[in-house]
Amino acid sequence: MWRIWRVENSNKAHHIDSMGSNQRRSHLQKVIRIVVESGLLYTITAFISFTTFVTGSNGVYVITDAVSGVIILGS
């Protein structure tokens, strides 16, 4: 993330805009957003899985299947 963000800021400093307009998001900003959203989705499902496991709920089986689906979608 840090490297992508640094490249994005470097492009802005040198007035390099791949989209041609300052109002639109650049390609790198879209990449950053996707990576952050994917990481957040995985973290939330892993936390819910951990919580259901610790509480001894049978819902852990459902959540575990959801986590494996999130991993597949993120690949």
PDB file of N, H, CA, C and O in Angstrom:
ATOM      1  N   MET A   1       0.806  -1.181   0.000  1.00  0.00           N
ATOM      2  CA  MET A   1       0.000   0.000   0.000  1.00  0.00           C
ATOM      3  C   MET A   1       0.859   1.258   0.000  1.00  0.00           C
ATOM      4  O   MET A   1       0.607   2.212  -0.736  1.00  0.00           O
ATOM      5  N   TRP A   2       1.868   1.229   0.839  1.00  0.00           N
ATOM      6  H   TRP A   2       2.073   0.454   1.438  1.00  0.00           H
ATOM      7  CA  TRP A   2       2.716   2.414   0.972  1.00  0.00           C
ATOM      8  C   TRP A   2       3.370   2.779  -0.356  1.00  0.00           C
ATOM      9  O   TRP A   2       3.436   3.953  -0.720  1.00  0.00           O
ATOM     10  N   ARG A   3       3.843   1.785  -1.066  1.00  0.00           N
ATOM     11  H   ARG A   3       3.789   0.831  -0.770  1.00  0.00           H
ATOM     12  CA  ARG A   3       4.525   2.063  -2.337  1.00  0.00           C
ATOM     13  C   ARG A   3       3.562   2.611  -3.388  1.00  0.00           C
ATOM     14  O   ARG A   3       3.901   3.531  -4.131  1.00  0.00           O
ATOM     15  N   ILE A   4       2.363   2.040  -3.443  1.00  0.00           N
ATOM     16  H   ILE A   4       2.087   1.292  -2.840  1.00  0.00           H
ATOM     17  CA  ILE A   4       1.366   2.536  -4.399  1.00  0.00           C
ATOM     18  C   ILE A   4       1.009   3.977  -4.066  1.00  0.00           C
ATOM     19  O   ILE A   4       0.901   4.815  -4.961  1.00  0.00           O
ATOM     20  N   TRP A   5       0.826   4.268  -2.780  1.00  0.00           N
ATOM     21  H   TRP A   5       0.914   3.587  -2.053  1.00  0.00           H
ATOM     22  CA  TRP A   5       0.478   5.615  -2.353  1.00  0.00           C
ATOM     23  C   TRP A   5       1.602   6.599  -2.686  1.00  0.00           C
ATOM     24  O   TRP A   5       1.345   7.725  -3.111  1.00  0.00           O
ATOM     25  N   ARG A   6       2.858   6.161  -2.489  1.00  0.00           N
ATOM     26  H   ARG A   6       3.067   5.246  -2.143  1.00  0.00           H
ATOM     27  CA  ARG A   6       3.996   7.040  -2.807  1.00  0.00           C
ATOM     28  C   ARG A   6       4.051   7.352  -4.297  1.00  0.00           C
ATOM     29  O   ARG A   6       4.304   8.495  -4.678  1.00  0.00           O
ATOM     30  N   VAL A   7       3.820   6.362  -5.136  1.00  0.00           N
ATOM     31  H   VAL A   7       3.615   5.433  -4.826  1.00  0.00           H
ATOM     32  CA  VAL A   7       3.832   6.579  -6.583  1.00  0.00           C
ATOM     33  C   VAL A   7       2.714   7.541  -6.963  1.00  0.00           C
ATOM     34  O   VAL A   7       2.907   8.432  -7.791  1.00  0.00           O
ATOM     35  N   GLU A   8       1.545   7.358  -6.357  1.00  0.00           N
ATOM     36  H   GLU A   8       1.388   6.635  -5.684  1.00  0.00           H
ATOM     37  CA  GLU A   8       0.418   8.252  -6.636  1.00  0.00           C
ATOM     38  C   GLU A   8       0.759   9.691  -6.271  1.00  0.00           C
ATOM     39  O   GLU A   8       0.486  10.608  -7.046  1.00  0.00           O
ATOM     40  N   ASN A   9       1.347   9.896  -5.111  1.00  0.00           N
ATOM     41  H   ASN A   9       1.569   9.151  -4.481  1.00  0.00           H
ATOM     42  CA  ASN A   9       1.735  11.255  -4.708  1.00  0.00           C
ATOM     43  C   ASN A   9       2.830  11.816  -5.591  1.00  0.00           C
ATOM     44  O   ASN A   9       2.843  13.015  -5.869  1.00  0.00           O
ATOM     45  N   SER A  10       3.746  10.976  -6.036  1.00  0.00           N
ATOM     46  H   SER A  10       3.735  10.002  -5.809  1.00  0.00           H
ATOM     47  CA  SER A  10       4.799  11.426  -6.941  1.00  0.00           C
ATOM     48  C   SER A  10       4.196  11.877  -8.272  1.00  0.00           C
ATOM     49  O   SER A  10       4.616  12.882  -8.845  1.00  0.00           O
ATOM     50  N   ASN A  11       3.220  11.132  -8.747  1.00  0.00           N
ATOM     51  H   ASN A  11       2.879  10.315  -8.281  1.00  0.00           H
ATOM     52  CA  ASN A  11       2.548  11.515  -9.991  1.00  0.00           C
ATOM     53  C   ASN A  11       1.842  12.854  -9.846  1.00  0.00           C
ATOM     54  O   ASN A  11       1.874  13.680 -10.758  1.00  0.00           O
ATOM     55  N   LYS A  12       1.203  13.069  -8.696  1.00  0.00           N
ATOM     56  H   LYS A  12       1.177  12.398  -7.955  1.00  0.00           H
ATOM     57  CA  LYS A  12       0.526  14.344  -8.468  1.00  0.00           C
ATOM     58  C   LYS A  12       1.531  15.490  -8.396  1.00  0.00           C
ATOM     59  O   LYS A  12       1.274  16.580  -8.907  1.00  0.00           O
ATOM     60  N   ALA A  13       2.674  15.241  -7.763  1.00  0.00           N
ATOM     61  H   ALA A  13       2.883  14.355  -7.349  1.00  0.00           H
ATOM     62  CA  ALA A  13       3.690  16.285  -7.625  1.00  0.00           C
ATOM     63  C   ALA A  13       4.245  16.702  -8.979  1.00  0.00           C
ATOM     64  O   ALA A  13       4.614  17.859  -9.179  1.00  0.00           O
ATOM     65  N   HIS A  14       4.303  15.754  -9.906  1.00  0.00           N
ATOM     66  H   HIS A  14       4.004  14.814  -9.744  1.00  0.00           H
ATOM     67  CA  HIS A  14       4.832  16.041 -11.238  1.00  0.00           C
ATOM     68  C   HIS A  14       3.715  16.318 -12.251  1.00  0.00           C
ATOM     69  O   HIS A  14       3.953  16.385 -13.457  1.00  0.00           O
ATOM     70  N   HIS A  15       2.503  16.476 -11.737  1.00  0.00           N
ATOM     71  H   HIS A  15       2.310  16.423 -10.757  1.00  0.00           H
ATOM     72  CA  HIS A  15       1.336  16.787 -12.560  1.00  0.00           C
ATOM     73  C   HIS A  15       1.094  15.739 -13.636  1.00  0.00           C
ATOM     74  O   HIS A  15       0.735  16.060 -14.769  1.00  0.00           O
ATOM     75  N   ILE A  16       1.294  14.494 -13.264  1.00  0.00           N
ATOM     76  H   ILE A  16       1.586  14.234 -12.343  1.00  0.00           H
ATOM     77  CA  ILE A  16       1.013  13.383 -14.168  1.00  0.00           C
ATOM     78  C   ILE A  16      -0.363  12.845 -13.803  1.00  0.00           C
ATOM     79  O   ILE A  16      -0.570  12.354 -12.694  1.00  0.00           O
ATOM     80  N   ASP A  17      -1.288  12.938 -14.725  1.00  0.00           N
ATOM     81  H   ASP A  17      -1.120  13.337 -15.627  1.00  0.00           H
ATOM     82  CA  ASP A  17      -2.648  12.481 -14.482  1.00  0.00           C
ATOM     83  C   ASP A  17      -3.041  11.531 -15.598  1.00  0.00           C
ATOM     84  O   ASP A  17      -3.257  11.955 -16.734  1.00  0.00           O
ATOM     85  N   SER A  18      -3.134  10.254 -15.281  1.00  0.00           N
ATOM     86  H   SER A  18      -2.958   9.909 -14.359  1.00  0.00           H
ATOM     87  CA  SER A  18      -3.397   9.254 -16.312  1.00  0.00           C
ATOM     88  C   SER A  18      -4.829   9.309 -16.819  1.00  0.00           C
ATOM     89  O   SER A  18      -5.112   8.785 -17.897  1.00  0.00           O
ATOM     90  N   MET A  19      -5.744   9.929 -16.073  1.00  0.00           N
ATOM     91  H   MET A  19      -5.515  10.354 -15.198  1.00  0.00           H
ATOM     92  CA  MET A  19      -7.138   9.971 -16.483  1.00  0.00           C
ATOM     93  C   MET A  19      -7.455  11.241 -17.283  1.00  0.00           C
ATOM     94  O   MET A  19      -8.490  11.305 -17.947  1.00  0.00           O
ATOM     95  N   GLY A  20      -6.598  12.224 -17.230  1.00  0.00           N
ATOM     96  H   GLY A  20      -5.757  12.172 -16.691  1.00  0.00           H
ATOM     97  CA  GLY A  20      -6.818  13.435 -17.985  1.00  0.00           C
ATOM     98  C   GLY A  20      -7.646  14.488 -17.265  1.00  0.00           C
ATOM     99  O   GLY A  20      -7.842  15.586 -17.787  1.00  0.00           O
ATOM    100  N   SER A  21      -8.129  14.170 -16.086  1.00  0.00           N
ATOM    101  H   SER A  21      -7.970  13.278 -15.662  1.00  0.00           H
ATOM    102  CA  SER A  21      -8.927  15.130 -15.327  1.00  0.00           C
ATOM    103  C   SER A  21      -8.628  14.959 -13.851  1.00  0.00           C
ATOM    104  O   SER A  21      -8.497  13.837 -13.363  1.00  0.00           O
ATOM    105  N   ASN A  22      -8.521  16.058 -13.147  1.00  0.00           N
ATOM    106  H   ASN A  22      -8.627  16.970 -13.543  1.00  0.00           H
ATOM    107  CA  ASN A  22      -8.234  15.995 -11.718  1.00  0.00           C
ATOM    108  C   ASN A  22      -9.442  15.557 -10.905  1.00  0.00           C
ATOM    109  O   ASN A  22      -9.289  15.162  -9.750  1.00  0.00           O
ATOM    110  N   GLN A  23     -10.644  15.618 -11.480  1.00  0.00           N
ATOM    111  H   GLN A  23     -10.769  15.939 -12.419  1.00  0.00           H
ATOM    112  CA  GLN A  23     -11.840  15.259 -10.741  1.00  0.00           C
ATOM    113  C   GLN A  23     -12.044  13.758 -10.657  1.00  0.00           C
ATOM    114  O   GLN A  23     -12.683  13.279  -9.720  1.00  0.00           O
ATOM    115  N   ARG A  24     -11.534  13.026 -11.586  1.00  0.00           N
ATOM    116  H   ARG A  24     -11.016  13.415 -12.348  1.00  0.00           H
ATOM    117  CA  ARG A  24     -11.680  11.569 -11.587  1.00  0.00           C
ATOM    118  C   ARG A  24     -10.581  10.929 -10.765  1.00  0.00           C
ATOM    119  O   ARG A  24      -9.529  11.524 -10.528  1.00  0.00           O
ATOM    120  N   ARG A  25     -10.843   9.710 -10.337  1.00  0.00           N
ATOM    121  H   ARG A  25     -11.697   9.227 -10.530  1.00  0.00           H
ATOM    122  CA  ARG A  25      -9.825   8.970  -9.596  1.00  0.00           C
ATOM    123  C   ARG A  25      -8.838   8.353 -10.572  1.00  0.00           C
ATOM    124  O   ARG A  25      -9.212   7.907 -11.657  1.00  0.00           O
ATOM    125  N   SER A  26      -7.590   8.334 -10.179  1.00  0.00           N
ATOM    126  H   SER A  26      -7.286   8.696  -9.298  1.00  0.00           H
ATOM    127  CA  SER A  26      -6.582   7.729 -11.027  1.00  0.00           C
ATOM    128  C   SER A  26      -6.649   6.217 -10.884  1.00  0.00           C
ATOM    129  O   SER A  26      -7.339   5.695 -10.008  1.00  0.00           O
ATOM    130  N   HIS A  27      -5.939   5.531 -11.736  1.00  0.00           N
ATOM    131  H   HIS A  27      -5.379   5.955 -12.448  1.00  0.00           H
ATOM    132  CA  HIS A  27      -5.904   4.068 -11.694  1.00  0.00           C
ATOM    133  C   HIS A  27      -5.322   3.588 -10.367  1.00  0.00           C
ATOM    134  O   HIS A  27      -5.800   2.608  -9.796  1.00  0.00           O
ATOM    135  N   LEU A  28      -4.300   4.270  -9.881  1.00  0.00           N
ATOM    136  H   LEU A  28      -3.912   5.066 -10.345  1.00  0.00           H
ATOM    137  CA  LEU A  28      -3.673   3.851  -8.626  1.00  0.00           C
ATOM    138  C   LEU A  28      -4.598   4.062  -7.437  1.00  0.00           C
ATOM    139  O   LEU A  28      -4.576   3.270  -6.495  1.00  0.00           O
ATOM    140  N   GLN A  29      -5.400   5.101  -7.460  1.00  0.00           N
ATOM    141  H   GLN A  29      -5.418   5.744  -8.225  1.00  0.00           H
ATOM    142  CA  GLN A  29      -6.361   5.312  -6.380  1.00  0.00           C
ATOM    143  C   GLN A  29      -7.402   4.200  -6.369  1.00  0.00           C
ATOM    144  O   GLN A  29      -7.845   3.771  -5.304  1.00  0.00           O
ATOM    145  N   LYS A  30      -7.792   3.735  -7.547  1.00  0.00           N
ATOM    146  H   LYS A  30      -7.432   4.083  -8.413  1.00  0.00           H
ATOM    147  CA  LYS A  30      -8.734   2.618  -7.632  1.00  0.00           C
ATOM    148  C   LYS A  30      -8.112   1.339  -7.075  1.00  0.00           C
ATOM    149  O   LYS A  30      -8.779   0.568  -6.385  1.00  0.00           O
ATOM    150  N   VAL A  31      -6.839   1.118  -7.376  1.00  0.00           N
ATOM    151  H   VAL A  31      -6.297   1.744  -7.936  1.00  0.00           H
ATOM    152  CA  VAL A  31      -6.136  -0.056  -6.861  1.00  0.00           C
ATOM    153  C   VAL A  31      -6.051   0.001  -5.343  1.00  0.00           C
ATOM    154  O   VAL A  31      -6.298  -0.997  -4.667  1.00  0.00           O
ATOM    155  N   ILE A  32      -5.706   1.159  -4.809  1.00  0.00           N
ATOM    156  H   ILE A  32      -5.506   1.970  -5.359  1.00  0.00           H
ATOM    157  CA  ILE A  32      -5.620   1.323  -3.353  1.00  0.00           C
ATOM    158  C   ILE A  32      -6.972   1.028  -2.720  1.00  0.00           C
ATOM    159  O   ILE A  32      -7.046   0.331  -1.708  1.00  0.00           O
ATOM    160  N   ARG A  33      -8.019   1.543  -3.297  1.00  0.00           N
ATOM    161  H   ARG A  33      -7.959   2.109  -4.119  1.00  0.00           H
ATOM    162  CA  ARG A  33      -9.366   1.328  -2.750  1.00  0.00           C
ATOM    163  C   ARG A  33      -9.737  -0.151  -2.753  1.00  0.00           C
ATOM    164  O   ARG A  33     -10.291  -0.642  -1.769  1.00  0.00           O
ATOM    165  N   ILE A  34      -9.448  -0.863  -3.822  1.00  0.00           N
ATOM    166  H   ILE A  34      -8.998  -0.464  -4.621  1.00  0.00           H
ATOM    167  CA  ILE A  34      -9.762  -2.287  -3.907  1.00  0.00           C
ATOM    168  C   ILE A  34      -8.986  -3.082  -2.871  1.00  0.00           C
ATOM    169  O   ILE A  34      -9.546  -3.962  -2.217  1.00  0.00           O
ATOM    170  N   VAL A  35      -7.708  -2.782  -2.715  1.00  0.00           N
ATOM    171  H   VAL A  35      -7.254  -2.067  -3.246  1.00  0.00           H
ATOM    172  CA  VAL A  35      -6.882  -3.501  -1.742  1.00  0.00           C
ATOM    173  C   VAL A  35      -7.383  -3.256  -0.321  1.00  0.00           C
ATOM    174  O   VAL A  35      -7.470  -4.187   0.480  1.00  0.00           O
ATOM    175  N   VAL A  36      -7.709  -2.012  -0.013  1.00  0.00           N
ATOM    176  H   VAL A  36      -7.638  -1.256  -0.663  1.00  0.00           H
ATOM    177  CA  VAL A  36      -8.195  -1.686   1.335  1.00  0.00           C
ATOM    178  C   VAL A  36      -9.537  -2.351   1.596  1.00  0.00           C
ATOM    179  O   VAL A  36      -9.740  -2.923   2.667  1.00  0.00           O
ATOM    180  N   GLU A  37     -10.453  -2.288   0.646  1.00  0.00           N
ATOM    181  H   GLU A  37     -10.289  -1.823  -0.224  1.00  0.00           H
ATOM    182  CA  GLU A  37     -11.766  -2.904   0.834  1.00  0.00           C
ATOM    183  C   GLU A  37     -11.651  -4.417   0.976  1.00  0.00           C
ATOM    184  O   GLU A  37     -12.347  -5.011   1.800  1.00  0.00           O
ATOM    185  N   SER A  38     -10.791  -5.045   0.192  1.00  0.00           N
ATOM    186  H   SER A  38     -10.226  -4.562  -0.477  1.00  0.00           H
ATOM    187  CA  SER A  38     -10.612  -6.493   0.285  1.00  0.00           C
ATOM    188  C   SER A  38     -10.038  -6.886   1.639  1.00  0.00           C
ATOM    189  O   SER A  38     -10.485  -7.853   2.256  1.00  0.00           O
ATOM    190  N   GLY A  39      -9.053  -6.135   2.094  1.00  0.00           N
ATOM    191  H   GLY A  39      -8.690  -5.350   1.593  1.00  0.00           H
ATOM    192  CA  GLY A  39      -8.464  -6.418   3.394  1.00  0.00           C
ATOM    193  C   GLY A  39      -9.457  -6.228   4.522  1.00  0.00           C
ATOM    194  O   GLY A  39      -9.469  -7.003   5.478  1.00  0.00           O
ATOM    195  N   LEU A  40     -10.291  -5.203   4.421  1.00  0.00           N
ATOM    196  H   LEU A  40     -10.281  -4.573   3.645  1.00  0.00           H
ATOM    197  CA  LEU A  40     -11.303  -4.949   5.440  1.00  0.00           C
ATOM    198  C   LEU A  40     -12.353  -6.054   5.457  1.00  0.00           C
ATOM    199  O   LEU A  40     -12.757  -6.508   6.527  1.00  0.00           O
ATOM    200  N   LEU A  41     -12.792  -6.487   4.293  1.00  0.00           N
ATOM    201  H   LEU A  41     -12.464  -6.119   3.423  1.00  0.00           H
ATOM    202  CA  LEU A  41     -13.780  -7.571   4.209  1.00  0.00           C
ATOM    203  C   LEU A  41     -13.227  -8.857   4.807  1.00  0.00           C
ATOM    204  O   LEU A  41     -13.926  -9.542   5.554  1.00  0.00           O
ATOM    205  N   TYR A  42     -11.994  -9.191   4.491  1.00  0.00           N
ATOM    206  H   TYR A  42     -11.426  -8.635   3.885  1.00  0.00           H
ATOM    207  CA  TYR A  42     -11.382 -10.391   5.043  1.00  0.00           C
ATOM    208  C   TYR A  42     -11.225 -10.277   6.557  1.00  0.00           C
ATOM    209  O   TYR A  42     -11.498 -11.235   7.279  1.00  0.00           O
ATOM    210  N   THR A  43     -10.794  -9.124   7.040  1.00  0.00           N
ATOM    211  H   THR A  43     -10.572  -8.345   6.453  1.00  0.00           H
ATOM    212  CA  THR A  43     -10.597  -8.928   8.478  1.00  0.00           C
ATOM    213  C   THR A  43     -11.915  -9.074   9.238  1.00  0.00           C
ATOM    214  O   THR A  43     -11.956  -9.699  10.298  1.00  0.00           O
ATOM    215  N   ILE A  44     -12.974  -8.508   8.708  1.00  0.00           N
ATOM    216  H   ILE A  44     -12.941  -8.001   7.847  1.00  0.00           H
ATOM    217  CA  ILE A  44     -14.276  -8.597   9.371  1.00  0.00           C
ATOM    218  C   ILE A  44     -14.762 -10.039   9.425  1.00  0.00           C
ATOM    219  O   ILE A  44     -15.219 -10.498  10.472  1.00  0.00           O
ATOM    220  N   THR A  45     -14.669 -10.757   8.312  1.00  0.00           N
ATOM    221  H   THR A  45     -14.298 -10.384   7.462  1.00  0.00           H
ATOM    222  CA  THR A  45     -15.137 -12.147   8.314  1.00  0.00           C
ATOM    223  C   THR A  45     -14.254 -13.028   9.192  1.00  0.00           C
ATOM    224  O   THR A  45     -14.760 -13.950   9.833  1.00  0.00           O
ATOM    225  N   ALA A  46     -12.960 -12.770   9.237  1.00  0.00           N
ATOM    226  H   ALA A  46     -12.550 -12.022   8.716  1.00  0.00           H
ATOM    227  CA  ALA A  46     -12.075 -13.546  10.110  1.00  0.00           C
ATOM    228  C   ALA A  46     -12.389 -13.268  11.573  1.00  0.00           C
ATOM    229  O   ALA A  46     -12.361 -14.184  12.395  1.00  0.00           O
ATOM    230  N   PHE A  47     -12.689 -12.016  11.911  1.00  0.00           N
ATOM    231  H   PHE A  47     -12.712 -11.272  11.243  1.00  0.00           H
ATOM    232  CA  PHE A  47     -13.035 -11.669  13.284  1.00  0.00           C
ATOM    233  C   PHE A  47     -14.350 -12.339  13.701  1.00  0.00           C
ATOM    234  O   PHE A  47     -14.462 -12.864  14.809  1.00  0.00           O
ATOM    235  N   ILE A  48     -15.326 -12.315  12.818  1.00  0.00           N
ATOM    236  H   ILE A  48     -15.234 -11.889  11.918  1.00  0.00           H
ATOM    237  CA  ILE A  48     -16.599 -12.983  13.122  1.00  0.00           C
ATOM    238  C   ILE A  48     -16.384 -14.478  13.275  1.00  0.00           C
ATOM    239  O   ILE A  48     -16.970 -15.102  14.160  1.00  0.00           O
ATOM    240  N   SER A  49     -15.554 -15.059  12.425  1.00  0.00           N
ATOM    241  H   SER A  49     -15.078 -14.552  11.706  1.00  0.00           H
ATOM    242  CA  SER A  49     -15.241 -16.488  12.539  1.00  0.00           C
ATOM    243  C   SER A  49     -14.577 -16.801  13.876  1.00  0.00           C
ATOM    244  O   SER A  49     -14.926 -17.784  14.530  1.00  0.00           O
ATOM    245  N   PHE A  50     -13.641 -15.983  14.274  1.00  0.00           N
ATOM    246  H   PHE A  50     -13.357 -15.185  13.742  1.00  0.00           H
ATOM    247  CA  PHE A  50     -12.959 -16.170  15.549  1.00  0.00           C
ATOM    248  C   PHE A  50     -13.940 -16.052  16.711  1.00  0.00           C
ATOM    249  O   PHE A  50     -13.899 -16.848  17.649  1.00  0.00           O
ATOM    250  N   THR A  51     -14.819 -15.058  16.645  1.00  0.00           N
ATOM    251  H   THR A  51     -14.853 -14.411  15.884  1.00  0.00           H
ATOM    252  CA  THR A  51     -15.794 -14.844  17.715  1.00  0.00           C
ATOM    253  C   THR A  51     -16.746 -16.030  17.839  1.00  0.00           C
ATOM    254  O   THR A  51     -17.032 -16.478  18.949  1.00  0.00           O
ATOM    255  N   THR A  52     -17.233 -16.535  16.729  1.00  0.00           N
ATOM    256  H   THR A  52     -17.001 -16.172  15.827  1.00  0.00           H
ATOM    257  CA  THR A  52     -18.143 -17.689  16.790  1.00  0.00           C
ATOM    258  C   THR A  52     -17.419 -18.935  17.273  1.00  0.00           C
ATOM    259  O   THR A  52     -18.022 -19.774  17.941  1.00  0.00           O
ATOM    260  N   PHE A  53     -16.153 -19.071  16.954  1.00  0.00           N
ATOM    261  H   PHE A  53     -15.663 -18.389  16.412  1.00  0.00           H
ATOM    262  CA  PHE A  53     -15.374 -20.216  17.435  1.00  0.00           C
ATOM    263  C   PHE A  53     -15.185 -20.144  18.947  1.00  0.00           C
ATOM    264  O   PHE A  53     -15.364 -21.138  19.651  1.00  0.00           O
ATOM    265  N   VAL A  54     -14.825 -18.967  19.438  1.00  0.00           N
ATOM    266  H   VAL A  54     -14.680 -18.160  18.866  1.00  0.00           H
ATOM    267  CA  VAL A  54     -14.581 -18.794  20.872  1.00  0.00           C
ATOM    268  C   VAL A  54     -15.866 -19.020  21.679  1.00  0.00           C
ATOM    269  O   VAL A  54     -15.824 -19.606  22.760  1.00  0.00           O
ATOM    270  N   THR A  55     -16.991 -18.561  21.161  1.00  0.00           N
ATOM    271  H   THR A  55     -17.026 -18.085  20.283  1.00  0.00           H
ATOM    272  CA  THR A  55     -18.256 -18.723  21.880  1.00  0.00           C
ATOM    273  C   THR A  55     -18.817 -20.137  21.757  1.00  0.00           C
ATOM    274  O   THR A  55     -19.765 -20.486  22.460  1.00  0.00           O
ATOM    275  N   GLY A  56     -18.257 -20.940  20.891  1.00  0.00           N
ATOM    276  H   GLY A  56     -17.487 -20.657  20.319  1.00  0.00           H
ATOM    277  CA  GLY A  56     -18.717 -22.320  20.729  1.00  0.00           C
ATOM    278  C   GLY A  56     -19.971 -22.457  19.892  1.00  0.00           C
ATOM    279  O   GLY A  56     -20.658 -23.476  19.962  1.00  0.00           O
ATOM    280  N   SER A  57     -20.273 -21.451  19.109  1.00  0.00           N
ATOM    281  H   SER A  57     -19.715 -20.623  19.052  1.00  0.00           H
ATOM    282  CA  SER A  57     -21.468 -21.463  18.279  1.00  0.00           C
ATOM    283  C   SER A  57     -21.272 -22.357  17.057  1.00  0.00           C
ATOM    284  O   SER A  57     -20.166 -22.467  16.528  1.00  0.00           O
ATOM    285  N   ASN A  58     -22.352 -22.992  16.616  1.00  0.00           N
ATOM    286  H   ASN A  58     -23.250 -22.903  17.045  1.00  0.00           H
ATOM    287  CA  ASN A  58     -22.292 -23.789  15.395  1.00  0.00           C
ATOM    288  C   ASN A  58     -22.208 -22.905  14.154  1.00  0.00           C
ATOM    289  O   ASN A  58     -21.942 -23.399  13.058  1.00  0.00           O
ATOM    290  N   GLY A  59     -22.430 -21.629  14.316  1.00  0.00           N
ATOM    291  H   GLY A  59     -22.647 -21.228  15.206  1.00  0.00           H
ATOM    292  CA  GLY A  59     -22.316 -20.691  13.203  1.00  0.00           C
ATOM    293  C   GLY A  59     -20.905 -20.590  12.663  1.00  0.00           C
ATOM    294  O   GLY A  59     -20.691 -20.027  11.589  1.00  0.00           O
ATOM    295  N   VAL A  60     -19.930 -21.133  13.400  1.00  0.00           N
ATOM    296  H   VAL A  60     -20.104 -21.591  14.272  1.00  0.00           H
ATOM    297  CA  VAL A  60     -18.548 -21.093  12.931  1.00  0.00           C
ATOM    298  C   VAL A  60     -18.397 -21.815  11.599  1.00  0.00           C
ATOM    299  O   VAL A  60     -17.548 -21.449  10.786  1.00  0.00           O
ATOM    300  N   TYR A  61     -19.212 -22.837  11.372  1.00  0.00           N
ATOM    301  H   TYR A  61     -19.901 -23.134  12.032  1.00  0.00           H
ATOM    302  CA  TYR A  61     -19.114 -23.580  10.109  1.00  0.00           C
ATOM    303  C   TYR A  61     -19.598 -22.727   8.935  1.00  0.00           C
ATOM    304  O   TYR A  61     -19.019 -22.765   7.849  1.00  0.00           O
ATOM    305  N   VAL A  62     -20.642 -21.976   9.159  1.00  0.00           N
ATOM    306  H   VAL A  62     -21.112 -21.945  10.040  1.00  0.00           H
ATOM    307  CA  VAL A  62     -21.161 -21.093   8.109  1.00  0.00           C
ATOM    308  C   VAL A  62     -20.159 -19.981   7.820  1.00  0.00           C
ATOM    309  O   VAL A  62     -19.861 -19.685   6.663  1.00  0.00           O
ATOM    310  N   ILE A  63     -19.648 -19.376   8.873  1.00  0.00           N
ATOM    311  H   ILE A  63     -19.890 -19.616   9.813  1.00  0.00           H
ATOM    312  CA  ILE A  63     -18.700 -18.268   8.703  1.00  0.00           C
ATOM    313  C   ILE A  63     -17.401 -18.752   8.065  1.00  0.00           C
ATOM    314  O   ILE A  63     -16.818 -18.043   7.244  1.00  0.00           O
ATOM    315  N   THR A  64     -16.945 -19.938   8.427  1.00  0.00           N
ATOM    316  H   THR A  64     -17.418 -20.514   9.094  1.00  0.00           H
ATOM    317  CA  THR A  64     -15.719 -20.471   7.842  1.00  0.00           C
ATOM    318  C   THR A  64     -15.869 -20.656   6.335  1.00  0.00           C
ATOM    319  O   THR A  64     -14.935 -20.401   5.576  1.00  0.00           O
ATOM    320  N   ASP A  65     -17.051 -21.103   5.909  1.00  0.00           N
ATOM    321  H   ASP A  65     -17.810 -21.310   6.526  1.00  0.00           H
ATOM    322  CA  ASP A  65     -17.302 -21.211   4.473  1.00  0.00           C
ATOM    323  C   ASP A  65     -17.312 -19.829   3.797  1.00  0.00           C
ATOM    324  O   ASP A  65     -16.851 -19.676   2.666  1.00  0.00           O
ATOM    325  N   ALA A  66     -17.843 -18.837   4.510  1.00  0.00           N
ATOM    326  H   ALA A  66     -18.217 -18.962   5.429  1.00  0.00           H
ATOM    327  CA  ALA A  66     -17.852 -17.478   3.970  1.00  0.00           C
ATOM    328  C   ALA A  66     -16.433 -16.935   3.832  1.00  0.00           C
ATOM    329  O   ALA A  66     -16.112 -16.266   2.849  1.00  0.00           O
ATOM    330  N   VAL A  67     -15.584 -17.224   4.818  1.00  0.00           N
ATOM    331  H   VAL A  67     -15.845 -17.767   5.617  1.00  0.00           H
ATOM    332  CA  VAL A  67     -14.194 -16.754   4.766  1.00  0.00           C
ATOM    333  C   VAL A  67     -13.470 -17.371   3.587  1.00  0.00           C
ATOM    334  O   VAL A  67     -12.710 -16.689   2.900  1.00  0.00           O
ATOM    335  N   SER A  68     -13.694 -18.651   3.344  1.00  0.00           N
ATOM    336  H   SER A  68     -14.311 -19.205   3.902  1.00  0.00           H
ATOM    337  CA  SER A  68     -13.019 -19.278   2.206  1.00  0.00           C
ATOM    338  C   SER A  68     -13.550 -18.693   0.892  1.00  0.00           C
ATOM    339  O   SER A  68     -12.804 -18.611  -0.084  1.00  0.00           O
ATOM    340  N   GLY A  69     -14.821 -18.285   0.848  1.00  0.00           N
ATOM    341  H   GLY A  69     -15.427 -18.352   1.641  1.00  0.00           H
ATOM    342  CA  GLY A  69     -15.359 -17.607  -0.333  1.00  0.00           C
ATOM    343  C   GLY A  69     -14.730 -16.242  -0.524  1.00  0.00           C
ATOM    344  O   GLY A  69     -14.472 -15.832  -1.656  1.00  0.00           O
ATOM    345  N   VAL A  70     -14.481 -15.539   0.556  1.00  0.00           N
ATOM    346  H   VAL A  70     -14.690 -15.872   1.476  1.00  0.00           H
ATOM    347  CA  VAL A  70     -13.852 -14.223   0.466  1.00  0.00           C
ATOM    348  C   VAL A  70     -12.420 -14.360  -0.042  1.00  0.00           C
ATOM    349  O   VAL A  70     -11.951 -13.536  -0.827  1.00  0.00           O
ATOM    350  N   ILE A  71     -11.742 -15.388   0.404  1.00  0.00           N
ATOM    351  H   ILE A  71     -12.123 -16.058   1.042  1.00  0.00           H
ATOM    352  CA  ILE A  71     -10.366 -15.608  -0.045  1.00  0.00           C
ATOM    353  C   ILE A  71     -10.340 -15.898  -1.546  1.00  0.00           C
ATOM    354  O   ILE A  71      -9.478 -15.388  -2.262  1.00  0.00           O
ATOM    355  N   ILE A  72     -11.263 -16.700  -2.013  1.00  0.00           N
ATOM    356  H   ILE A  72     -11.962 -17.115  -1.431  1.00  0.00           H
ATOM    357  CA  ILE A  72     -11.324 -17.031  -3.443  1.00  0.00           C
ATOM    358  C   ILE A  72     -11.644 -15.794  -4.265  1.00  0.00           C
ATOM    359  O   ILE A  72     -11.038 -15.580  -5.315  1.00  0.00           O
ATOM    360  N   LEU A  73     -12.584 -14.975  -3.808  1.00  0.00           N
ATOM    361  H   LEU A  73     -13.077 -15.149  -2.955  1.00  0.00           H
ATOM    362  CA  LEU A  73     -12.947 -13.758  -4.548  1.00  0.00           C
ATOM    363  C   LEU A  73     -11.815 -12.751  -4.564  1.00  0.00           C
ATOM    364  O   LEU A  73     -11.661 -12.004  -5.530  1.00  0.00           O
ATOM    365  N   GLY A  74     -11.019 -12.720  -3.503  1.00  0.00           N
ATOM    366  H   GLY A  74     -11.143 -13.327  -2.718  1.00  0.00           H
ATOM    367  CA  GLY A  74      -9.923 -11.767  -3.430  1.00  0.00           C
ATOM    368  C   GLY A  74      -8.734 -12.148  -4.305  1.00  0.00           C
ATOM    369  O   GLY A  74      -7.879 -11.307  -4.584  1.00  0.00           O
ATOM    370  N   SER A  75      -8.672 -13.375  -4.730  1.00  0.00           N
ATOM    371  H   SER A  75      -9.367 -14.057  -4.503  1.00  0.00           H
ATOM    372  CA  SER A  75      -7.515 -13.826  -5.531  1.00  0.00           C
ATOM    373  C   SER A  75      -7.580 -13.383  -6.948  1.00  0.00           C
ATOM    374  O   SER A  75      -6.681 -13.687  -7.731  1.00  0.00           O
TER     375      SER A  75
END
